[in-house]
């Protein structure tokens, strides 16, 4: 393999021509023949037994050319990209420019590379850390949430619907006077205030009485999943059958014993306070980290290829699918979303994460951050413990190069945090 030319045609974009000699092409042709011969029939030979030259005479000299060129490309493109500086993040627009047995193969391809990153003033960043104090109201809210979980619904007949009630209704939706698909329900239990239905629907049921028939007028959101209903005004003809209200259990020691391992209300409140203090402290630390990273990104400059964002969106979608155990295909089917709309939901997060990693990689470079073998082994042990997998299997699954890169990122984050000027504010 010989690189004939390498031209910087645009920012982060290189057009490369690479040549494979006649001997390399011949080896690739033999490989293509051996892969395909079992499926080729030639008169006078048992299937799969015809010599290559016989097949080429019958089907043409170029019968294996396409497979051979593909073989050369697939087996060498990664090696070629690995020798590239800056690091290649995507390959596109590959085509064979010359293919013949005498001269071999010339392939033109386009490499998209990592951008050059500039970053400054990442030390001494000034940020605020807002620490929320646990109030009695916060504790009461948590307790009420516990009470709601074990509340029972009782039928109410002597008043109209109030917020928080469950209204049992019939409904049928119409757009331009015509009923639309999946817009009808009978004796449907709708919790008022749950925001389950279209915005504005639930509020119009408040004040209605059992047996009352009424219209609910709403407008479908512009981003509604059903294309034909987006932004359309609609009328729902409704009838109220029942009103059910939540009956909350009394807050006393018996309730506490039923829902927790504590014995008294005071003990439960103390436990909740402790948990909330820990949660608020963690939230404050996370918010601080985000504020620091946002401040750091303000001082970062780079022309980032779209390919980096798209690849990271692919990674986020794979993580999402593994976490939810739902295939993207099934999710799109159930929700009515398009693939473009689905990917759009990951775009903002992907862009931020790509920018953060590029910034932190540059800081690690500027600060000459190094990772020791002890650090690497400790990280492998941590991953082994986290995923309950033998450490040797972890090493096989995650290359040392990746571990080193991730550890350098962590050290760069610590450097930014430890040098920052943090003003603590109580909320």
URKAMO-V114911 format. One record per run of one state. SS is the DSSP state (A for helix, B for strand, O for the rest). FROM is the first residue (numbers start at 1). LEN is the number of residues. Records with the same first field share a line. If there is no record, write none. Layout:
SS: FROM-LEN / FROM-LEN
This chain:
O: 1-1 / 11-2 / 21-1 / 40-12 / 60-1 / 83-5 / 101-3 / 114-4 / 120-6 / 132-4 / 150-2 / 157-9 / 176-2 / 192-10 / 206-7 / 220-7 / 230-3 / 248-5 / 260-5 / 298-2 / 302-4 / 325-3 / 336-3 / 367-6 / 388-3 / 398-2 / 420-1 / 427-1
B: 2-9 / 13-8 / 88-13 / 104-10 / 118-2 / 126-6 / 152-5 / 166-10 / 178-14 / 213-7 / 233-15 / 300-2 / 421-6
A: 22-18 / 52-8 / 61-22 / 136-14 / 202-4 / 227-3 / 253-7 / 265-33 / 306-19 / 328-8 / 339-28 / 373-15 / 391-7 / 400-20
